[in-house]
Amino acid sequence: MASKSVELAKECKRQYENCLYTAVSLLIWLRWLRALKVFFTIAPIVFGSLGSWKILTSSSDETMRGLGALASFLGGLLSTIYSALKLDTHIADVKSAAGELTNLRDSFRQAALVSSKKPFDEFEEEVAKLRSRLDKVRSLGLTPPDLCFWLAQRKVRSGHYSFDLDADEASLAPVLPQVEESSATKLPPVPSR
């Protein structure tokens, strides 16, 4: 049976991967939220300008005046929708969670590769602190759209988040002296770019 350290190192690898995919999903979602903020900031200005444009408001053509009225209506409506969505709050929460999950990803990776070699009590204490931080991020209840997760999977698998150093070490493996290492402390192979 595998030792407690090996099992805990495996769990660190799972949490590393979990944090990786979730952080990338949140980063993708953050880009969308920022784009929506730009839209909801600029669109009301454009629609308001169109709505007050003399060519539309003083036109004898009923269609042109209707377009002016519609543009004014949309300018006001979009401002109201923006306020109701509270995008600024969502952007701050997603930004904070993405940053913390990225830090946790690296910390779980280090715990699996380095801290797992410490005495079990020290290793377990370190992982408990990481789990506590992870629970705090999860308590925010952020739920990016499934499309963001799918895009994150695609991005990670294509090698966007792999380390050149790991790829270099893998290519030099026959040259480097072999060190005995538990399979539990090895991270999954790095996808090629």
C-alpha positions, 0 to 999 in steps of 0.5 A: 500500500502506498504511504500517506505522503504518496497519497497526499502528493497524488491529491496535490497533483489533482488540486494542481490540475483543478486550479490550473483549469479553473484559473484559466476558465476564470481568466477567459471569463474575465476577458469577456466581462471586461469586454462587456464593461467596455461595451456597456460604457461606450454603447450608451454614449454612442446611442445617446449621441445618435438619439440627440443627433439633429439629422434624426430628431428634426427629420420629417421622415418618421423612420429617422425620428423613430431611429433617434427615439430607439437610439435614445431608449437603448442608451438609457436601457444599456446604462440601467442594465450595466448597473443591474449586472454589477459588472464591476463587482463581478470583475473584481471577484473573478480577477481576485479568484483567478489570481489566487487560483493561479498562486494555488496551482503553483503552490500545489505543484511545489507541494507535490514535487518538493514538500512531499519529501518532507516528514509527513506531518510538515507536508500535511500541515502545508497542504492543509493551509493550501486546502484552506485557501482553496476552500476560501476561493471556492466559497465565492461561488463563481461559475463561469460559463461552460464555454469558458471551461471548454476553451480553458481545456483546449488552451491548456492541452495545446501547451499554453501553460506548459513550462519550457524548462519541463520540456527541455528536461524531458528532451534531455532525460537520457543525458541527465542522471536518473534520480529515483522518484516516486510516480506520485510526485511526478506531474503529468507529461507536458503537452508539446507545443 
